Amino acid sequence: MKSTRFYYSEPIHKFCNQDISYILGELARAHAFTLEQNQRNAWEFQIRALRGWLQGVNGHIIFEYTIPRMGKRVDCIIISEAVIFVVEFKVGASKYERQSINQVVDYVLDLKNFHEKSHHKYIIPVLICTEAKGTDWHFEFYEDRTAKPILTNGSSLRDIIFDIMPSIKEEPINVFEWIGSIYTPTPTIIEAAQLLYQNHRVEEISRSDAGTFNLSQTTKTISNIIQHSKTNHKKSICFLTGVPGAGKTLAGLNIANCWHGEENSEHAVFLSGNGSLVDVLCEALAKNDVTASLEKGMGANMSNSRRKAKTFIRNIHHFRDDGLERSGPPLEHVVIFDEAQRAWDQKQTSSFMKNKKGIFSFNQSEPEFLISLMDRHVDWATIICLVGEGQEINTGEAGIQEWFNALEKSFPNWSIYTSPKFSDHEYTSHQKEYSSYLVERANFVNGLHLATSIRSFRSENVAAFVETILNCDVNKARQLYQEFENDYPIVVTRCLENAKNWLKLKARGTERYGLIASSGAIRLKPHGIYVKNKIDPKNWFLNGESDIRSSYYLEDVATEFDVQGLELDWTCLAWDADLHHDGTNWIMKSFRGTSWQNINDESMKSYLKNSYRVLLSRARQGMVIFIPKGDDSDRTRQTAFYDHTYNYLVSIGIKSI
């Protein structure tokens, strides 16, 4: 059976009787890269060992099964009766290292979550360290039918398989259906950036939802607009909208990848004003580039890899500064602006230019200046603006209206492409309605809106649920929560240690978890949560569980500014009195000096609400909300500030632990 999903697949009895050189030949032919001798030796060892260990076992064996979301392949999958064994070899290893255990567990979780024919099957991770001592084993399954990892030197593999069979009373797996199953991954934005950077197609690493415009369709829509602009020497601007977590950033990265090439006239770059996102993604790409080079036996230089990554993803402010320093057009003909609704208005931009750049006569908003940079091209240019709902979280962020104001004021020759969804209130709240002049100019394209959240692969209703919480729509929130609570757990607690323990019990393999809170959550400090202590997002998001700077340690807290645009598998949201419920509505406060002050400015209220919208939508798999009990002896931490919020969330149906 030939497939791009694996290198070799046969019934076990046939595998055990085939010529070893034939099997090696099949593996070598399927291998797309130069075959190193170490890899050939490892395969030969695995083949010889498995032929002995699997004598008398009924089932099917698959070598090098691909896991696209992770950009890796499983050494071996054995399907026997109703059980899937995911086997990872460490040839020559004498210890069962934590990293290797996490690797095989990650493979199992990927199959369980994203491989349709594995969703309801029993899956057992097996780590074989060939020079390690044998271990005793017992089978312990989670609720989702995945087992805790089995550690062996391989000699007990047949006994392990035979031992589990009597207890699994299920119909045998149809191997051909399993191999041909739909695989619908939802990578984190970090994983997606790494894979796209390695020239994977977005179709390989993302799911496709019937009834919605998926990412590949959106890419095609925007690519057609870019090509039309190039062919006809036009300048165009696209506004791509979508619900939180719908994959706007992934779509933007995919466009940048498709049109990226420093030597081509259509060279594209992904730009973001989100410094944390840019830093984390660039560092992740650079680390991945170095690792890939070393695996191929090539030299690697971290500085060069970082420099290379910054031609693909850049900070929008650096792009802007380049435009200030020189009068010519940018290198790029295609630019993707992430979180375009967060661009600065004229007041904020002028203030920045005056105070930071010494430019006293600057009279443009950030959108107007950025369009003017691309307008310097004499032939063609395309701007893609990625627009989120309710994502403005900082002073001076103008909302998407500022882009339309700039187009109407200064760029009448630019073609405008938007989704019909642009008239929705999420994009126009606190802004004047679009003029009939702009409506007449716009080309409305359905493919420019992503309607389904893919951040949480467990439930499509999480984004809507967050909205109902913030809108105090208790009945709707209760209804939505009942629909997904078994797939996407949310719990609340008054004890921070309970919250941390819950995260640690829920996370498996390298699933990432972390502590998050609002930047205005000043009075969480008595609980050891100090939001004024600035983290390094690169360390927090990328480093492993042994690094005290990483999110895993649950010591450093990330705010909405650190996590916007990024995500974790599991989160603990620590909730302070800056946004607290009074039994009916949300009360919004800002801590000034020694006390909480009312927020009266509508824009500032919107920023605070959006901050909690960001925080509530960071988890892919579930979250725990920590609400302190308060202390009436401290006027800044009155119990009433916290009790009403806790009672409100419990009234929705969120379980307390």
C-alpha positions in Angstrom: 0.0 0.0 0.0 1.6 3.3 -1.1 0.9 6.6 0.7 2.6 9.8 1.5 1.4 9.3 5.1 3.9 6.5 5.8 6.9 4.8 4.4 5.9 1.1 4.9 2.7 -0.7 5.8 2.0 -4.5 5.9 0.3 -7.2 8.0 2.7 -8.3 10.8 2.9 -11.9 9.6 4.0 -10.6 6.1 6.5 -8.2 7.6 8.1 -11.0 9.7 8.7 -13.1 6.6 9.8 -10.4 4.1 13.4 -10.0 3.1 15.0 -7.3 5.3 16.7 -5.7 2.3 13.3 -5.3 0.6 11.8 -3.5 3.6 14.8 -1.2 3.8 14.4 -0.5 0.1 10.8 0.5 0.7 11.8 2.8 3.5 14.6 4.4 1.5 12.4 4.9 -1.6 9.8 6.8 0.5 12.4 8.9 2.2 12.4 12.4 0.6 15.8 13.4 1.9 19.4 12.2 1.5 19.5 8.9 3.4 22.2 9.1 6.1 23.9 5.9 7.2 22.7 6.4 10.8 19.1 6.4 9.7 19.6 3.3 7.6 21.3 1.6 10.6 18.4 2.6 12.9 15.9 1.2 10.5 17.8 -2.1 10.1 18.0 -2.5 13.9 14.3 -1.8 14.3 13.3 -4.2 11.6 15.4 -7.1 12.9 14.3 -6.5 16.5 10.6 -6.2 15.7 10.6 -9.3 13.6 11.7 -11.2 16.6 9.5 -9.4 19.2 6.3 -9.6 17.1 6.4 -13.3 16.3 2.8 -14.7 16.8 1.2 -11.2 17.1 -1.8 -10.6 14.9 -2.2 -7.1 13.4 -0.6 -4.5 11.1 2.7 -2.6 11.3 3.3 0.9 9.9 6.8 2.5 9.7 7.4 6.3 9.7 3.8 7.5 10.0 3.7 11.3 9.5 2.4 13.7 12.1 2.1 16.9 9.9 1.2 19.3 12.8 4.5 18.4 14.5 6.5 18.1 11.3 7.7 14.6 12.4 7.1 10.9 11.8 6.3 8.2 14.3 8.9 5.4 14.2 6.4 2.6 14.2 2.6 2.1 14.7 1.3 -1.4 15.5 -2.4 -2.0 15.2 -3.5 -5.2 16.9 -7.2 -6.0 17.3 -8.8 -2.9 18.8 -5.6 -1.2 20.1 -3.2 1.2 18.5 0.4 1.1 19.8 2.5 4.1 19.0 6.1 3.0 19.3 9.1 5.4 19.5 12.6 3.9 19.4 15.7 5.3 21.0 18.4 2.9 19.7 21.3 2.7 22.1 19.6 4.7 24.9 20.1 3.4 28.4 17.7 5.7 30.2 14.1 6.6 29.7 14.6 10.4 29.3 11.7 12.7 30.0 12.1 14.3 26.6 11.6 11.0 24.9 8.6 10.1 27.0 7.0 13.4 26.1 7.7 12.8 22.4 5.8 9.6 22.2 3.0 11.0 24.4 2.7 14.0 22.0 2.3 11.6 19.1 -0.5 9.8 20.8 -2.3 13.0 21.7 -2.0 14.2 18.1 -3.6 11.1 16.8 -6.3 11.2 19.5 -7.2 14.8 18.9 -6.8 15.2 15.1 -7.0 11.8 13.4 -10.7 11.0 12.9 -10.4 7.2 13.1 -8.4 7.4 16.3 -10.8 9.7 18.3 -12.5 6.8 20.2 -9.8 4.2 20.0 -7.5 2.8 22.7 -4.0 4.2 22.1 -0.9 3.2 24.0 2.4 5.0 23.8 5.4 2.7 24.0 9.0 4.1 24.4 11.7 1.5 23.6 15.2 2.4 24.9 17.2 -0.5 23.6 20.0 -0.5 26.2 17.8 0.3 29.3 16.8 -2.1 32.0 13.4 -3.7 31.5 10.5 -2.2 33.6 7.3 -3.6 35.1 4.2 -2.3 33.3 0.6 -1.8 34.0 -2.1 -0.1 31.8 -3.6 3.1 33.1 -6.0 4.8 30.8 -7.3 8.4 30.8 -10.9 9.2 30.1 -10.1 9.7 26.4 -8.8 6.1 26.1 -5.1 7.1 25.8 -2.8 5.3 28.2 0.1 6.5 30.3 3.4 5.6 28.5 4.8 2.1 28.7 8.6 2.0 29.1 10.5 -1.0 27.8 13.8 -2.1 26.2 11.7 -3.9 23.6 12.1 -7.5 24.8 8.7 -7.4 26.5 6.8 -5.9 23.6 5.0 -9.1 22.6 4.0 -9.7 26.3 2.8 -6.1 26.5 0.6 -6.5 23.5 -0.8 -9.9 24.6 -1.4 -8.6 28.1 -3.8 -5.8 27.1 -5.9 -7.7 24.6 -8.3 -9.6 26.9 -9.4 -6.4 28.6 -10.4 -4.5 25.4 -13.8 -5.6 24.3 -14.1 -3.6 21.1 -14.5 -4.4 17.4 -11.1 -4.8 15.7 -9.8 -1.7 13.9 -10.2 -1.7 10.1 -6.6 -0.8 9.2 -7.3 0.4 5.7 -10.0 2.8 7.0 -7.6 3.9 9.8 -4.8 4.7 7.3 -7.1 6.6 5.0 -8.7 8.5 7.8 -9.2 12.3 7.7 -6.5 14.1 9.6 -7.6 17.6 10.7 -4.9 19.3 12.8 -5.1 22.7 14.5 -1.5 23.7 15.1 -0.5 26.4 17.5 0.6 29.6 15.8 4.2 28.8 16.7 3.9 25.3 15.2 2.2 26.7 12.1 4.8 29.4 11.5 7.6 26.8 11.8 5.9 24.4 9.4 5.0 27.0 6.8 8.6 28.4 7.1 9.7 24.8 6.1 7.5 25.0 3.0 4.7 22.8 4.3 1.3 23.7 2.7 -1.4 25.1 4.9 -3.7 22.3 3.8 -1.3 19.8 5.5 -1.3 21.5 8.8 -4.8 22.9 9.2 -8.3 21.5 9.3 -11.0 22.1 6.8 -14.5 22.9 8.1 -17.5 22.2 5.8 -19.8 25.2 5.4 -17.0 27.8 6.1 -14.3 29.4 4.1 -11.3 27.5 5.3 -7.7 28.8 5.3 -6.8 27.4 1.9 -9.8 29.0 0.3 -8.9 32.3 2.0 -5.4 32.0 0.8 -6.6 31.4 -2.7 -8.9 34.4 -2.6 -6.2 36.8 -1.4 -3.6 35.3 -3.8 -6.0 36.0 -6.7 -6.3 39.6 -5.6 -2.5 39.9 -5.3 -2.0 38.4 -8.8 -4.7 40.7 -10.2 -2.9 43.7 -8.7 0.4 42.6 -10.1 -0.8 41.7 -13.6 -2.9 44.9 -14.0 -0.4 47.3 -12.2 -3.0 48.1 -9.5 -2.7 48.9 -5.8 -5.1 47.1 -3.5 -5.9 46.6 0.1 -7.7 43.6 1.6 -9.4 43.4 5.0 -9.5 39.8 6.4 -11.9 39.5 9.3 -12.7 36.6 11.6 -13.8 35.6 15.0 -11.2 35.2 17.8 -9.1 32.1 17.1 -10.3 31.7 13.5 -6.8 31.6 12.1 -6.3 35.1 10.8 -2.7 35.1 11.8 -2.2 31.7 10.3 -3.8 32.9 7.1 -1.5 35.9 7.1 1.6 33.8 7.7 0.5 31.5 4.9 0.2 34.4 2.4 3.6 35.7 3.5 5.0 32.2 2.9 3.3 31.8 -0.5 4.6 35.1 -1.8 7.9 35.2 0.1 11.1 35.3 -1.9 13.7 38.0 -1.5 14.7 37.9 -5.2 11.2 38.1 -6.5 9.3 41.4 -7.2 6.4 40.1 -5.1 8.5 39.6 -2.0 6.1 39.5 1.0 6.5 40.0 4.7 4.3 39.5 7.8 4.2 42.6 10.0 2.9 43.0 13.5 2.9 45.6 16.1 2.6 42.9 18.7 6.2 42.7 19.9 5.7 39.5 21.9 4.3 37.7 18.9 7.1 38.8 16.6 9.8 38.0 19.2 8.4 34.5 20.0 7.8 33.6 16.3 11.2 34.8 15.1 13.0 33.0 17.9 10.9 29.8 17.3 11.8 29.9 13.5 15.4 30.5 14.2 15.7 27.7 16.7 13.9 25.4 14.3 16.1 26.4 11.5 19.2 25.6 13.5 17.9 22.3 14.6 17.0 21.3 11.1 20.5 22.3 9.9 22.1 20.2 12.6 19.9 17.2 11.8 21.1 17.4 8.2 24.7 17.5 9.3 25.1 21.1 8.2 26.6 24.0 10.0 24.2 26.2 12.0 24.5 29.8 13.2 21.8 31.2 15.5 22.5 34.8 14.5 22.1 34.0 10.8 18.9 32.1 11.5 17.5 35.0 13.4 18.4 37.4 10.6 16.7 35.1 8.1 13.6 34.8 10.2 13.2 38.6 10.3 12.8 38.7 6.5 9.6 36.6 6.9 8.2 38.2 10.1 9.0 41.8 11.2 7.9 44.3 13.8 5.7 46.8 12.1 7.4 49.7 13.9 10.8 48.7 12.4 9.1 48.7 9.0 7.7 52.1 9.7 11.1 53.5 10.9 12.8 52.3 7.7 10.2 54.3 5.8 11.0 57.4 7.8 14.7 57.0 7.1 14.5 56.7 3.3 12.3 58.1 0.6 12.1 55.0 -1.7 9.6 52.2 -1.7 10.0 49.2 0.6 11.5 46.0 -0.8 8.2 44.3 -0.3 5.3 44.5 -2.7 3.0 42.5 -0.4 2.7 43.3 3.3 0.4 41.6 5.8 -0.5 43.8 8.8 -1.5 41.7 11.8 -4.1 43.1 14.2 -4.7 46.1 11.9 -7.4 47.4 14.2 -4.7 48.1 16.8 -2.9 50.7 14.6 -2.5 54.1 16.2 -4.6 57.1 15.5 -3.2 60.4 14.5 -2.9 61.8 18.1 -1.0 58.8 19.3 1.2 58.6 16.2 2.1 62.3 16.3 2.8 62.1 20.0 5.2 59.2 19.4 6.9 60.9 16.5 7.4 64.0 18.6 8.6 62.4 21.8 10.6 59.4 20.4 11.7 60.5 16.9 12.0 64.3 17.3 9.6 64.9 14.4 7.3 67.8 15.4 5.2 68.2 12.2 4.0 64.7 11.8 0.2 64.8 11.0 -0.7 61.3 9.8 -2.3 58.3 11.6 -0.3 55.1 11.5 -2.6 53.6 8.8 -2.2 56.6 6.6 1.5 56.6 6.9 1.8 52.8 6.3 -0.4 53.0 3.2 1.7 55.9 2.0 4.9 53.8 2.2 3.4 51.1 0.0 2.0 53.8 -2.3 5.6 54.7 -3.2 5.7 51.7 -5.5 5.3 53.0 -9.0 3.8 49.8 -10.4 1.8 47.7 -8.0 1.3 46.8 -4.3 -1.0 44.9 -2.0 -1.8 45.4 1.6 -3.6 42.7 3.7 -5.0 43.9 6.9 -5.9 41.2 9.5 -8.8 42.4 11.6 -9.9 41.0 14.9 -13.1 41.5 16.8 -12.7 43.6 20.0 -8.9 43.3 20.2 -8.0 46.9 20.9 -6.3 46.8 24.3 -4.2 49.9 24.5 -4.5 53.7 24.4 -4.4 55.2 20.9 -5.5 52.0 19.1 -7.8 53.5 16.5 -9.9 50.6 15.3 -10.3 49.7 11.7 -12.2 52.9 10.8 -8.8 54.7 10.7 -7.8 52.7 7.7 -10.9 53.7 5.9 -10.5 57.3 6.9 -7.0 57.2 5.4 -8.2 55.6 2.1 -10.9 58.1 1.7 -8.7 61.1 2.6 -5.5 60.3 0.6 -5.7 57.2 -1.6 -8.6 57.3 -4.0 -6.9 55.0 -6.5 -6.5 52.1 -4.2 -8.9 49.1 -4.7 -10.6 48.0 -1.5 -11.6 44.4 -0.8 -13.6 43.5 2.3 -16.0 40.9 3.6 -19.8 41.8 3.9 -19.2 41.1 7.7 -17.4 44.5 7.8 -20.6 46.2 8.8 -20.9 44.1 11.9 -20.8 46.1 15.2 -17.7 44.3 16.4 -15.7 46.2 13.8 -17.5 49.5 14.1 -18.2 49.9 17.8 -17.3 53.4 19.1 -16.6 54.4 15.5 -18.6 56.4 13.0 -20.4 54.3 10.3 -18.6 53.8 7.0 -19.5 56.5 4.5 -21.5 55.7 1.4 -18.5 56.8 -0.6 -16.4 53.9 0.8 -19.2 51.4 0.5 -19.4 52.3 -3.2 -15.6 51.7 -3.5 -15.4 48.4 -1.7 -15.5 45.0 -3.4 -17.3 42.6 -1.0 -15.9 39.1 -1.0 -17.2 36.3 1.2 -13.8 34.6 1.2 -12.4 37.4 3.4 -14.0 36.3 6.6 -13.1 33.4 8.8 -16.2 32.5 10.8 -15.1 29.5 12.8 -12.6 29.4 15.7 -9.9 26.8 15.3 -7.9 27.8 18.4 -9.9 25.4 20.5 -10.1 22.2 18.5 -12.3 20.8 21.2 -15.2 23.2 20.8 -16.3 25.8 18.3 -18.4 27.6 20.9 -15.7 28.9 23.2 -15.4 32.3 21.5 -19.2 32.8 21.6 -19.2 31.7 25.3 -16.6 34.3 26.2 -18.7 36.9 24.5 -21.8 36.0 26.5 -19.8 36.1 29.8 -18.6 39.6 29.0 -22.1 40.7 27.9 -23.7 39.3 31.1 -26.0 37.0 29.0 -26.3 34.3 31.7 -28.9 32.2 29.9 -27.0 32.0 26.7 -23.7 31.4 28.5 -25.2 28.6 30.5 -26.6 27.0 27.3 -23.2 27.2 25.5 -21.3 25.9 28.4 -23.5 22.8 28.7 -22.7 22.1 25.0 -18.9 21.9 25.4 -18.1 21.4 29.1 -17.1 17.7 28.6 -14.8 18.5 25.7 -13.4 21.8 26.9 -13.3 21.9 30.7 -13.5 25.2 32.6 -13.4 25.3 36.3 -13.2 28.0 39.0 -11.4 28.0 42.3 -10.6 30.3 45.2 -7.3 28.5 45.9 -4.3 29.2 43.7 -2.6 25.9 44.6 -5.7 24.0 43.5 -5.6 25.9 40.2 -1.9 25.0 39.6 -2.5 21.4 40.5 -5.4 21.2 38.1 -3.2 22.4 35.3 -0.5 19.9 36.0 -3.0 17.0 36.1 -4.6 18.0 32.9 -1.5 18.6 30.8 0.2 15.6 29.1 3.4 15.4 27.1 4.6 18.8 26.2 1.2 20.4 26.3 1.9 24.0 27.5 0.2 25.6 30.4 0.7 29.0 32.1 -0.5 31.7 34.5 -2.1 34.7 32.9 -3.8 37.9 34.3 -4.9 41.4 33.3 -2.2 44.0 33.3 -4.5 45.9 35.6 -4.6 43.1 38.1 -2.5 45.0 40.7 -4.0 43.5 43.8 -3.1 39.9 43.0 0.3 40.7 44.4 -0.5 39.2 47.9 -0.9 35.9 46.1 2.5 36.1 44.5 1.1 37.2 41.2 2.9 40.4 40.2 1.8 41.7 36.8 4.3 44.6 36.9 7.2 42.1 36.7 7.9 42.0 33.0 8.5 38.6 31.4 10.5 37.6 28.4 7.9 36.0 26.1 10.5 34.0 24.2 11.5 32.2 27.4 8.0 31.9 28.7 6.5 30.4 25.5 9.4 28.4 24.1 11.5 27.1 27.0 11.0 23.7 28.6 9.5 22.6 31.9 12.9 22.5 33.6 13.5 26.3 33.0 12.2 28.5 35.8 11.5 31.3 33.2 9.1 29.2 31.3 5.3 29.2 31.6 5.5 25.6 33.0 6.9 26.9 36.3 3.7 28.9 37.1 5.7 31.6 38.8 5.9 34.4 36.1 2.5 35.7 35.0 1.8 36.9 31.4 -0.6 39.7 30.7 -2.8 40.3 27.7 0.1 42.2 26.1 2.3 39.1 26.3 -0.2 36.5 25.1 -2.3 38.3 22.5 -2.0 36.4 19.2 -0.4 33.4 20.9 -2.0 30.5 22.8 -1.4 27.8 25.3 -3.1 24.4 25.7 -4.2 25.1 29.3 -4.4 28.4 31.2 -4.9 29.6 34.7 -6.6 33.0 34.5 -6.1 34.9 37.8 -9.0 37.4 38.0 -8.7 40.6 40.0 -11.0 43.4 41.0 -10.2 45.6 37.9 -13.1 43.9 36.2 -15.6 42.6 38.8 -19.2 41.7 38.9 -21.7 43.4 41.2 -24.4 40.8 40.8 -25.9 42.5 37.7 -23.2 44.1 35.6 -19.5 44.4 35.3 -17.7 47.2 37.3 -14.5 48.5 35.7 -11.7 49.9 37.8 -8.2 51.1 37.5 -5.7 51.0 40.4 -4.1 54.4 40.9 -1.8 55.2 43.8 -3.3 53.3 46.7 -6.9 52.6 45.6 -9.2 51.5 42.9 -10.6 54.3 40.7 -13.7 54.2 38.5 -13.1 54.1 34.8 -15.4 56.6 33.1 -13.9 56.9 29.7 -15.7 54.6 27.2 -12.6 53.8 25.3 -10.8 52.8 28.5 -13.7 50.6 29.4 -13.6 48.9 26.0 -9.8 48.3 26.4 -10.3 46.6 29.8 -13.1 44.4 28.5 -11.1 43.5 25.5 -8.2 42.6 27.8 -10.3 40.0 29.5 -11.7 38.8 26.1 -8.1 38.1 25.1 -7.3 36.3 28.3 -10.4 34.2 28.3 -9.7 33.0 24.7 -6.0 31.9 25.1 -6.5 28.3 26.0 -6.9 25.6 23.4 -8.0 22.8 25.6 -9.4 24.2 28.9 -8.8 26.7 31.7 -9.1 27.2 35.4 -10.1 30.6 36.7 -8.6 31.6 40.1 -10.6 34.2 42.0 -9.2 35.2 45.4 -11.3 35.3 48.5 -10.4 38.8 49.3 -9.7 40.3 52.7 -12.1 42.9 54.3 -9.2 44.2 56.4 -7.7 45.5 53.1 -9.9 48.0 51.4 -8.3 47.3 48.1 -9.2 43.6 48.3 -12.8 43.6 49.7 -14.4 40.2 49.6 -17.4 41.8 47.7 -15.0 42.6 44.8 -14.4 38.9 44.3 -17.4 37.0 45.7 -19.9 38.4 43.1 -17.6 37.5 40.2 -17.2 34.0 41.6 -20.9 33.6 42.1 -21.6 34.9 38.6 -19.4 32.3 37.0 -20.8 29.5 39.2 -24.3 30.6 38.2 -23.4 29.9 34.6 -22.6 26.3 35.5 -18.8 26.5 35.8 -17.8 23.9 38.4 -15.8 25.0 41.5 -12.8 23.0 42.6 
